[in-house]
Amino acid sequence: MEIKILGTGCPSCRALEEATRKAVMEMNLDADIMKVEDMAEILNYGIMSTPALVVDGKIILKGRVASAEEIKKFLK
């Protein structure tokens, strides 16, 4: 599983990364988690509001922070 957190490094982006890592750890998933801060790459996804969460190339969440529990539901 490939997970990308799209964001420029703002507090919300860091919070989404932390919640995502927690969810992956608690679910004991084999996942590569990458932080994407390059605006050109973020815009390639059509994202205009960060943070965003992309799982295996599919945009799961954008424009807000989700809790680890909510992220677990997306990852099932």
N, C-alpha and C positions, 0 to 999 in steps of 0.2 A: 504494500500500500504506500502510495506517495501522497504526502500531505504538505501543502504550502500555506504559509501564513503570509498574506500580502499586506504590507504596510510600511510606512516610512520610519518607524521606530518610536512613535508617540506612545503615551501611557496606555491607550486602548489597545494598540497593536501588541505591546508587550503583555498585557493582560490576556489577550486571546491566545498568544503563544503559550503562556504559562498554563492556561486552562486546557489547551489542546494536549500539551505534554502530559498533564496530569491524567486526562481521560485515556490517552494511549497507554500510559503506565498501568493504570487501574484495570484496564481491559486486557493487559498483557498482549498487546498487538505487535506484530512485526511491521513497523512503519518507519519510513524515512521522512523526517520532519525537516522542512527547509523554510527559512525566513527569506522572503523576497522583498527587498527594499528599493530596488531599481524602479523608478517611476515609469520608464518606457515599458518594462516587462509587465508591471501592474496594469498599465493602460491596454496592453495586448489582450488582457482578459476582459476588457470593457468595464473595468471597475472604476467608478468615479468617486466612491466613498469607501474609505478604509476604516477599520481593518476588514479583511476578507479571508475566508477559509476555502481552500480548494483541495478536494480529495480525488485523486486519480483523474485529474484534468477537469473535474466538474465543480462549478462554483456551488458551495453548500450554504454559505453565509456571507453577507456583505453589509457594511455600514454599521455594525454593532459588535459588542462583545457577548459571547455566549458563555454560560457556565460549563464546567466540566461535565455535569450531568446532562445538559442539553447536547453537548458535543458527542457524548457516548451514544445518544439516540441516532445522531447522523451517521456514526461509524458502524452501526450494527448491520 
